[in-house]
């Protein structure tokens, strides 16, 4: 088992690389979910506002 964790002497370089990769994935998922929630809230706000003169409602 210690051979696995030592990674053939490259553990000093490999474990931080794994950590940075995991961090990048976690940050990516977090920001994607946050942006999706924000986009949904914006869409709901626009749909509920829906005044007749709004561009995008088919009227200019």
PDB file with one MODEL, atoms N, CA, C and O in Angstrom:
MODEL        1
ATOM      1  N   UNK A   1       0.818  -1.188   0.000  1.00  0.00           N
ATOM      2  CA  UNK A   1       0.000   0.000   0.000  1.00  0.00           C
ATOM      3  C   UNK A   1       0.866   1.258   0.000  1.00  0.00           C
ATOM      4  O   UNK A   1       0.523   2.249  -0.645  1.00  0.00           O
ATOM      5  N   UNK A   2       1.970   1.222   0.709  1.00  0.00           N
ATOM      6  CA  UNK A   2       2.840   2.398   0.741  1.00  0.00           C
ATOM      7  C   UNK A   2       3.472   2.644  -0.628  1.00  0.00           C
ATOM      8  O   UNK A   2       3.806   3.778  -0.972  1.00  0.00           O
ATOM      9  N   UNK A   3       3.634   1.557  -1.414  1.00  0.00           N
ATOM     10  CA  UNK A   3       4.142   1.742  -2.783  1.00  0.00           C
ATOM     11  C   UNK A   3       3.169   2.570  -3.621  1.00  0.00           C
ATOM     12  O   UNK A   3       3.580   3.398  -4.434  1.00  0.00           O
ATOM     13  N   UNK A   4       1.887   2.334  -3.411  1.00  0.00           N
ATOM     14  CA  UNK A   4       0.889   3.099  -4.140  1.00  0.00           C
ATOM     15  C   UNK A   4       0.986   4.578  -3.779  1.00  0.00           C
ATOM     16  O   UNK A   4       0.996   5.437  -4.660  1.00  0.00           O
ATOM     17  N   UNK A   5       1.056   4.874  -2.472  1.00  0.00           N
ATOM     18  CA  UNK A   5       1.088   6.269  -2.039  1.00  0.00           C
ATOM     19  C   UNK A   5       2.402   6.967  -2.365  1.00  0.00           C
ATOM     20  O   UNK A   5       2.429   8.188  -2.521  1.00  0.00           O
ATOM     21  N   UNK A   6       3.483   6.216  -2.469  1.00  0.00           N
ATOM     22  CA  UNK A   6       4.754   6.843  -2.831  1.00  0.00           C
ATOM     23  C   UNK A   6       4.852   7.055  -4.337  1.00  0.00           C
ATOM     24  O   UNK A   6       5.670   7.854  -4.795  1.00  0.00           O
ATOM     25  N   UNK A   7       4.031   6.354  -5.111  1.00  0.00           N
ATOM     26  CA  UNK A   7       3.949   6.510  -6.570  1.00  0.00           C
ATOM     27  C   UNK A   7       5.318   6.399  -7.238  1.00  0.00           C
ATOM     28  O   UNK A   7       5.643   7.162  -8.148  1.00  0.00           O
ATOM     29  N   UNK A   8       6.106   5.447  -6.776  1.00  0.00           N
ATOM     30  CA  UNK A   8       7.403   5.209  -7.394  1.00  0.00           C
ATOM     31  C   UNK A   8       8.365   6.378  -7.233  1.00  0.00           C
ATOM     32  O   UNK A   8       9.243   6.578  -8.073  1.00  0.00           O
ATOM     33  N   UNK A   9       8.210   7.138  -6.179  1.00  0.00           N
ATOM     34  CA  UNK A   9       9.097   8.262  -5.932  1.00  0.00           C
ATOM     35  C   UNK A   9       8.606   9.576  -6.517  1.00  0.00           C
ATOM     36  O   UNK A   9       9.246  10.612  -6.335  1.00  0.00           O
ATOM     37  N   UNK A  10       7.494   9.548  -7.208  1.00  0.00           N
ATOM     38  CA  UNK A  10       6.964  10.766  -7.829  1.00  0.00           C
ATOM     39  C   UNK A  10       5.785  11.362  -7.061  1.00  0.00           C
ATOM     40  O   UNK A  10       5.108  12.254  -7.571  1.00  0.00           O
ATOM     41  N   UNK A  11       5.535  10.890  -5.866  1.00  0.00           N
ATOM     42  CA  UNK A  11       4.376  11.338  -5.092  1.00  0.00           C
ATOM     43  C   UNK A  11       4.402  12.842  -4.835  1.00  0.00           C
ATOM     44  O   UNK A  11       3.348  13.478  -4.796  1.00  0.00           O
ATOM     45  N   UNK A  12       5.578  13.414  -4.660  1.00  0.00           N
ATOM     46  CA  UNK A  12       5.705  14.836  -4.401  1.00  0.00           C
ATOM     47  C   UNK A  12       5.139  15.661  -5.555  1.00  0.00           C
ATOM     48  O   UNK A  12       4.677  16.783  -5.347  1.00  0.00           O
ATOM     49  N   UNK A  13       5.173  15.118  -6.754  1.00  0.00           N
ATOM     50  CA  UNK A  13       4.661  15.828  -7.922  1.00  0.00           C
ATOM     51  C   UNK A  13       3.242  15.391  -8.299  1.00  0.00           C
ATOM     52  O   UNK A  13       2.452  16.206  -8.776  1.00  0.00           O
ATOM     53  N   UNK A  14       2.920  14.130  -8.092  1.00  0.00           N
ATOM     54  CA  UNK A  14       1.633  13.606  -8.539  1.00  0.00           C
ATOM     55  C   UNK A  14       0.471  13.971  -7.626  1.00  0.00           C
ATOM     56  O   UNK A  14      -0.592  14.350  -8.118  1.00  0.00           O
ATOM     57  N   UNK A  15       0.642  13.869  -6.312  1.00  0.00           N
ATOM     58  CA  UNK A  15      -0.469  14.161  -5.412  1.00  0.00           C
ATOM     59  C   UNK A  15      -0.930  15.618  -5.503  1.00  0.00           C
ATOM     60  O   UNK A  15      -2.135  15.864  -5.523  1.00  0.00           O
ATOM     61  N   UNK A  16      -0.017  16.589  -5.559  1.00  0.00           N
ATOM     62  CA  UNK A  16      -0.497  17.966  -5.771  1.00  0.00           C
ATOM     63  C   UNK A  16      -1.200  18.141  -7.129  1.00  0.00           C
ATOM     64  O   UNK A  16      -2.151  18.916  -7.234  1.00  0.00           O
ATOM     65  N   UNK A  17      -0.744  17.436  -8.150  1.00  0.00           N
ATOM     66  CA  UNK A  17      -1.406  17.522  -9.453  1.00  0.00           C
ATOM     67  C   UNK A  17      -2.828  16.968  -9.361  1.00  0.00           C
ATOM     68  O   UNK A  17      -3.755  17.532  -9.943  1.00  0.00           O
ATOM     69  N   UNK A  18      -2.995  15.880  -8.642  1.00  0.00           N
ATOM     70  CA  UNK A  18      -4.342  15.342  -8.432  1.00  0.00           C
ATOM     71  C   UNK A  18      -5.204  16.345  -7.664  1.00  0.00           C
ATOM     72  O   UNK A  18      -6.375  16.539  -7.990  1.00  0.00           O
ATOM     73  N   UNK A  19      -4.623  16.980  -6.645  1.00  0.00           N
ATOM     74  CA  UNK A  19      -5.373  17.936  -5.831  1.00  0.00           C
ATOM     75  C   UNK A  19      -5.805  19.145  -6.669  1.00  0.00           C
ATOM     76  O   UNK A  19      -6.943  19.601  -6.555  1.00  0.00           O
ATOM     77  N   UNK A  20      -4.909  19.661  -7.504  1.00  0.00           N
ATOM     78  CA  UNK A  20      -5.241  20.810  -8.345  1.00  0.00           C
ATOM     79  C   UNK A  20      -6.330  20.429  -9.343  1.00  0.00           C
ATOM     80  O   UNK A  20      -7.242  21.216  -9.594  1.00  0.00           O
ATOM     81  N   UNK A  21      -6.242  19.236  -9.909  1.00  0.00           N
ATOM     82  CA  UNK A  21      -7.255  18.771 -10.851  1.00  0.00           C
ATOM     83  C   UNK A  21      -8.613  18.641 -10.164  1.00  0.00           C
ATOM     84  O   UNK A  21      -9.625  19.080 -10.710  1.00  0.00           O
ATOM     85  N   UNK A  22      -8.642  18.057  -9.002  1.00  0.00           N
ATOM     86  CA  UNK A  22      -9.892  17.921  -8.252  1.00  0.00           C
ATOM     87  C   UNK A  22     -10.464  19.293  -7.902  1.00  0.00           C
ATOM     88  O   UNK A  22     -11.671  19.507  -8.012  1.00  0.00           O
ATOM     89  N   UNK A  23      -9.612  20.213  -7.485  1.00  0.00           N
ATOM     90  CA  UNK A  23     -10.061  21.560  -7.168  1.00  0.00           C
ATOM     91  C   UNK A  23     -10.666  22.236  -8.399  1.00  0.00           C
ATOM     92  O   UNK A  23     -11.701  22.895  -8.297  1.00  0.00           O
ATOM     93  N   UNK A  24     -10.033  22.079  -9.550  1.00  0.00           N
ATOM     94  CA  UNK A  24     -10.555  22.678 -10.775  1.00  0.00           C
ATOM     95  C   UNK A  24     -11.925  22.109 -11.125  1.00  0.00           C
ATOM     96  O   UNK A  24     -12.807  22.852 -11.556  1.00  0.00           O
ATOM     97  N   UNK A  25     -12.115  20.819 -10.950  1.00  0.00           N
ATOM     98  CA  UNK A  25     -13.406  20.191 -11.239  1.00  0.00           C
ATOM     99  C   UNK A  25     -14.472  20.691 -10.270  1.00  0.00           C
ATOM    100  O   UNK A  25     -15.590  20.998 -10.683  1.00  0.00           O
ATOM    101  N   UNK A  26     -14.138  20.773  -9.005  1.00  0.00           N
ATOM    102  CA  UNK A  26     -15.099  21.244  -8.003  1.00  0.00           C
ATOM    103  C   UNK A  26     -15.492  22.693  -8.276  1.00  0.00           C
ATOM    104  O   UNK A  26     -16.674  23.029  -8.214  1.00  0.00           O
ATOM    105  N   UNK A  27     -14.529  23.547  -8.574  1.00  0.00           N
ATOM    106  CA  UNK A  27     -14.820  24.950  -8.873  1.00  0.00           C
ATOM    107  C   UNK A  27     -15.679  25.053 -10.128  1.00  0.00           C
ATOM    108  O   UNK A  27     -16.602  25.866 -10.177  1.00  0.00           O
ATOM    109  N   UNK A  28     -15.388  24.240 -11.141  1.00  0.00           N
ATOM    110  CA  UNK A  28     -16.152  24.248 -12.381  1.00  0.00           C
ATOM    111  C   UNK A  28     -17.608  23.861 -12.126  1.00  0.00           C
ATOM    112  O   UNK A  28     -18.514  24.525 -12.629  1.00  0.00           O
ATOM    113  N   UNK A  29     -17.843  22.818 -11.369  1.00  0.00           N
ATOM    114  CA  UNK A  29     -19.209  22.381 -11.054  1.00  0.00           C
ATOM    115  C   UNK A  29     -19.932  23.445 -10.237  1.00  0.00           C
ATOM    116  O   UNK A  29     -21.103  23.733 -10.488  1.00  0.00           O
ATOM    117  N   UNK A  30     -19.241  24.027  -9.263  1.00  0.00           N
ATOM    118  CA  UNK A  30     -19.849  25.063  -8.423  1.00  0.00           C
ATOM    119  C   UNK A  30     -20.271  26.271  -9.253  1.00  0.00           C
ATOM    120  O   UNK A  30     -21.402  26.742  -9.135  1.00  0.00           O
ATOM    121  N   UNK A  31     -19.372  26.773 -10.087  1.00  0.00           N
ATOM    122  CA  UNK A  31     -19.708  27.957 -10.877  1.00  0.00           C
ATOM    123  C   UNK A  31     -20.795  27.659 -11.912  1.00  0.00           C
ATOM    124  O   UNK A  31     -21.630  28.519 -12.192  1.00  0.00           O
ATOM    125  N   UNK A  32     -20.792  26.462 -12.475  1.00  0.00           N
ATOM    126  CA  UNK A  32     -21.834  26.106 -13.437  1.00  0.00           C
ATOM    127  C   UNK A  32     -23.202  26.066 -12.767  1.00  0.00           C
ATOM    128  O   UNK A  32     -24.180  26.550 -13.337  1.00  0.00           O
ATOM    129  N   UNK A  33     -23.285  25.504 -11.580  1.00  0.00           N
ATOM    130  CA  UNK A  33     -24.561  25.462 -10.854  1.00  0.00           C
ATOM    131  C   UNK A  33     -25.010  26.852 -10.443  1.00  0.00           C
ATOM    132  O   UNK A  33     -26.194  27.176 -10.532  1.00  0.00           O
ATOM    133  N   UNK A  34     -24.073  27.674  -9.995  1.00  0.00           N
ATOM    134  CA  UNK A  34     -24.410  29.044  -9.606  1.00  0.00           C
ATOM    135  C   UNK A  34     -24.915  29.844 -10.807  1.00  0.00           C
ATOM    136  O   UNK A  34     -25.903  30.572 -10.705  1.00  0.00           O
ATOM    137  N   UNK A  35     -24.231  29.706 -11.945  1.00  0.00           N
ATOM    138  CA  UNK A  35     -24.656  30.418 -13.151  1.00  0.00           C
ATOM    139  C   UNK A  35     -26.011  29.921 -13.656  1.00  0.00           C
ATOM    140  O   UNK A  35     -26.821  30.711 -14.141  1.00  0.00           O
ATOM    141  N   UNK A  36     -26.255  28.630 -13.543  1.00  0.00           N
ATOM    142  CA  UNK A  36     -27.549  28.087 -13.946  1.00  0.00           C
ATOM    143  C   UNK A  36     -28.659  28.645 -13.067  1.00  0.00           C
ATOM    144  O   UNK A  36     -29.712  29.045 -13.565  1.00  0.00           O
ATOM    145  N   UNK A  37     -28.426  28.673 -11.775  1.00  0.00           N
ATOM    146  CA  UNK A  37     -29.427  29.228 -10.860  1.00  0.00           C
ATOM    147  C   UNK A  37     -29.673  30.699 -11.170  1.00  0.00           C
ATOM    148  O   UNK A  37     -30.817  31.155 -11.164  1.00  0.00           O
ATOM    149  N   UNK A  38     -28.611  31.434 -11.437  1.00  0.00           N
ATOM    150  CA  UNK A  38     -28.749  32.847 -11.777  1.00  0.00           C
ATOM    151  C   UNK A  38     -29.531  33.035 -13.073  1.00  0.00           C
ATOM    152  O   UNK A  38     -30.378  33.923 -13.156  1.00  0.00           O
ATOM    153  N   UNK A  39     -29.261  32.219 -14.077  1.00  0.00           N
ATOM    154  CA  UNK A  39     -29.970  32.308 -15.348  1.00  0.00           C
ATOM    155  C   UNK A  39     -31.444  31.964 -15.178  1.00  0.00           C
ATOM    156  O   UNK A  39     -32.304  32.592 -15.795  1.00  0.00           O
ATOM    157  N   UNK A  40     -31.738  30.976 -14.351  1.00  0.00           N
ATOM    158  CA  UNK A  40     -33.135  30.620 -14.099  1.00  0.00           C
ATOM    159  C   UNK A  40     -33.871  31.753 -13.393  1.00  0.00           C
ATOM    160  O   UNK A  40     -35.013  32.064 -13.732  1.00  0.00           O
ATOM    161  N   UNK A  41     -33.217  32.367 -12.411  1.00  0.00           N
ATOM    162  CA  UNK A  41     -33.849  33.476 -11.703  1.00  0.00           C
ATOM    163  C   UNK A  41     -34.081  34.655 -12.644  1.00  0.00           C
ATOM    164  O   UNK A  41     -35.126  35.302 -12.577  1.00  0.00           O
ATOM    165  N   UNK A  42     -33.123  34.938 -13.516  1.00  0.00           N
ATOM    166  CA  UNK A  42     -33.279  36.017 -14.488  1.00  0.00           C
ATOM    167  C   UNK A  42     -34.419  35.723 -15.458  1.00  0.00           C
ATOM    168  O   UNK A  42     -35.197  36.616 -15.792  1.00  0.00           O
ATOM    169  N   UNK A  43     -34.521  34.474 -15.909  1.00  0.00           N
ATOM    170  CA  UNK A  43     -35.605  34.096 -16.818  1.00  0.00           C
ATOM    171  C   UNK A  43     -36.958  34.234 -16.130  1.00  0.00           C
ATOM    172  O   UNK A  43     -37.914  34.723 -16.731  1.00  0.00           O
ATOM    173  N   UNK A  44     -37.042  33.807 -14.881  1.00  0.00           N
ATOM    174  CA  UNK A  44     -38.304  33.951 -14.135  1.00  0.00           C
ATOM    175  C   UNK A  44     -38.658  35.421 -13.949  1.00  0.00           C
ATOM    176  O   UNK A  44     -39.821  35.806 -14.070  1.00  0.00           O
ATOM    177  N   UNK A  45     -37.647  36.243 -13.653  1.00  0.00           N
ATOM    178  CA  UNK A  45     -37.883  37.672 -13.466  1.00  0.00           C
ATOM    179  C   UNK A  45     -38.402  38.299 -14.750  1.00  0.00           C
ATOM    180  O   UNK A  45     -39.349  39.085 -14.726  1.00  0.00           O
ATOM    181  N   UNK A  46     -37.780  37.951 -15.872  1.00  0.00           N
ATOM    182  CA  UNK A  46     -38.213  38.513 -17.152  1.00  0.00           C
ATOM    183  C   UNK A  46     -39.611  38.041 -17.531  1.00  0.00           C
ATOM    184  O   UNK A  46     -40.407  38.818 -18.058  1.00  0.00           O
ATOM    185  N   UNK A  47     -39.911  36.787 -17.269  1.00  0.00           N
ATOM    186  CA  UNK A  47     -41.237  36.272 -17.602  1.00  0.00           C
ATOM    187  C   UNK A  47     -42.314  36.896 -16.726  1.00  0.00           C
ATOM    188  O   UNK A  47     -43.413  37.182 -17.200  1.00  0.00           O
ATOM    189  N   UNK A  48     -42.005  37.107 -15.460  1.00  0.00           N
ATOM    190  CA  UNK A  48     -43.007  37.678 -14.573  1.00  0.00           C
ATOM    191  C   UNK A  48     -43.198  39.173 -14.828  1.00  0.00           C
ATOM    192  O   UNK A  48     -44.299  39.690 -14.639  1.00  0.00           O
ATOM    193  N   UNK A  49     -42.151  39.870 -15.253  1.00  0.00           N
ATOM    194  CA  UNK A  49     -42.266  41.303 -15.550  1.00  0.00           C
ATOM    195  C   UNK A  49     -43.116  41.498 -16.793  1.00  0.00           C
ATOM    196  O   UNK A  49     -44.082  42.261 -16.774  1.00  0.00           O
ATOM    197  N   UNK A  50     -42.766  40.821 -17.863  1.00  0.00           N
ATOM    198  CA  UNK A  50     -43.485  40.755 -19.125  1.00  0.00           C
ATOM    199  C   UNK A  50     -44.374  41.906 -19.510  1.00  0.00           C
ATOM    200  O   UNK A  50     -45.527  41.680 -19.877  1.00  0.00           O
ATOM    201  N   UNK A  51     -43.894  43.133 -19.445  1.00  0.00           N
ATOM    202  CA  UNK A  51     -44.730  44.234 -19.904  1.00  0.00           C
ATOM    203  C   UNK A  51     -44.832  44.207 -21.421  1.00  0.00           C
ATOM    204  O   UNK A  51     -43.919  43.709 -22.080  1.00  0.00           O
ATOM    205  N   UNK A  52     -45.915  44.727 -22.001  1.00  0.00           N
ATOM    206  CA  UNK A  52     -46.149  44.641 -23.443  1.00  0.00           C
ATOM    207  C   UNK A  52     -45.060  45.301 -24.285  1.00  0.00           C
ATOM    208  O   UNK A  52     -44.862  44.894 -25.429  1.00  0.00           O
ATOM    209  N   UNK A  53     -44.350  46.297 -23.771  1.00  0.00           N
ATOM    210  CA  UNK A  53     -43.336  46.977 -24.556  1.00  0.00           C
ATOM    211  C   UNK A  53     -41.970  46.344 -24.472  1.00  0.00           C
ATOM    212  O   UNK A  53     -41.017  46.878 -25.039  1.00  0.00           O
ATOM    213  N   UNK A  54     -41.837  45.221 -23.783  1.00  0.00           N
ATOM    214  CA  UNK A  54     -40.526  44.573 -23.652  1.00  0.00           C
ATOM    215  C   UNK A  54     -40.041  44.055 -24.983  1.00  0.00           C
ATOM    216  O   UNK A  54     -40.782  43.361 -25.679  1.00  0.00           O
ATOM    217  N   UNK A  55     -38.792  44.378 -25.363  1.00  0.00           N
ATOM    218  CA  UNK A  55     -38.240  43.747 -26.567  1.00  0.00           C
ATOM    219  C   UNK A  55     -38.130  42.247 -26.344  1.00  0.00           C
ATOM    220  O   UNK A  55     -37.891  41.792 -25.225  1.00  0.00           O
ATOM    221  N   UNK A  56     -38.302  41.504 -27.383  1.00  0.00           N
ATOM    222  CA  UNK A  56     -38.245  40.059 -27.253  1.00  0.00           C
ATOM    223  C   UNK A  56     -39.605  39.444 -27.052  1.00  0.00           C
ATOM    224  O   UNK A  56     -39.734  38.220 -27.055  1.00  0.00           O
ATOM    225  N   UNK A  57     -40.622  40.262 -26.877  1.00  0.00           N
ATOM    226  CA  UNK A  57     -41.987  39.763 -26.711  1.00  0.00           C
ATOM    227  C   UNK A  57     -42.759  39.855 -28.011  1.00  0.00           C
ATOM    228  O   UNK A  57     -43.975  39.663 -28.030  1.00  0.00           O
ATOM    229  N   UNK A  58     -42.044  40.156 -29.126  1.00  0.00           N
ATOM    230  CA  UNK A  58     -42.690  40.194 -30.417  1.00  0.00           C
ATOM    231  C   UNK A  58     -43.183  41.567 -30.797  1.00  0.00           C
ATOM    232  O   UNK A  58     -43.765  41.750 -31.866  1.00  0.00           O
ATOM    233  N   UNK A  59     -42.953  42.541 -29.922  1.00  0.00           N
ATOM    234  CA  UNK A  59     -43.409  43.897 -30.219  1.00  0.00           C
ATOM    235  C   UNK A  59     -42.215  44.836 -30.123  1.00  0.00           C
ATOM    236  O   UNK A  59     -41.329  44.635 -29.292  1.00  0.00           O
ATOM    237  N   UNK A  60     -42.188  45.861 -30.971  1.00  0.00           N
ATOM    238  CA  UNK A  60     -41.087  46.812 -30.957  1.00  0.00           C
ATOM    239  C   UNK A  60     -41.536  48.149 -30.417  1.00  0.00           C
ATOM    240  O   UNK A  60     -40.736  49.080 -30.330  1.00  0.00           O
TER     241      UNK A  60
ENDMDL
END
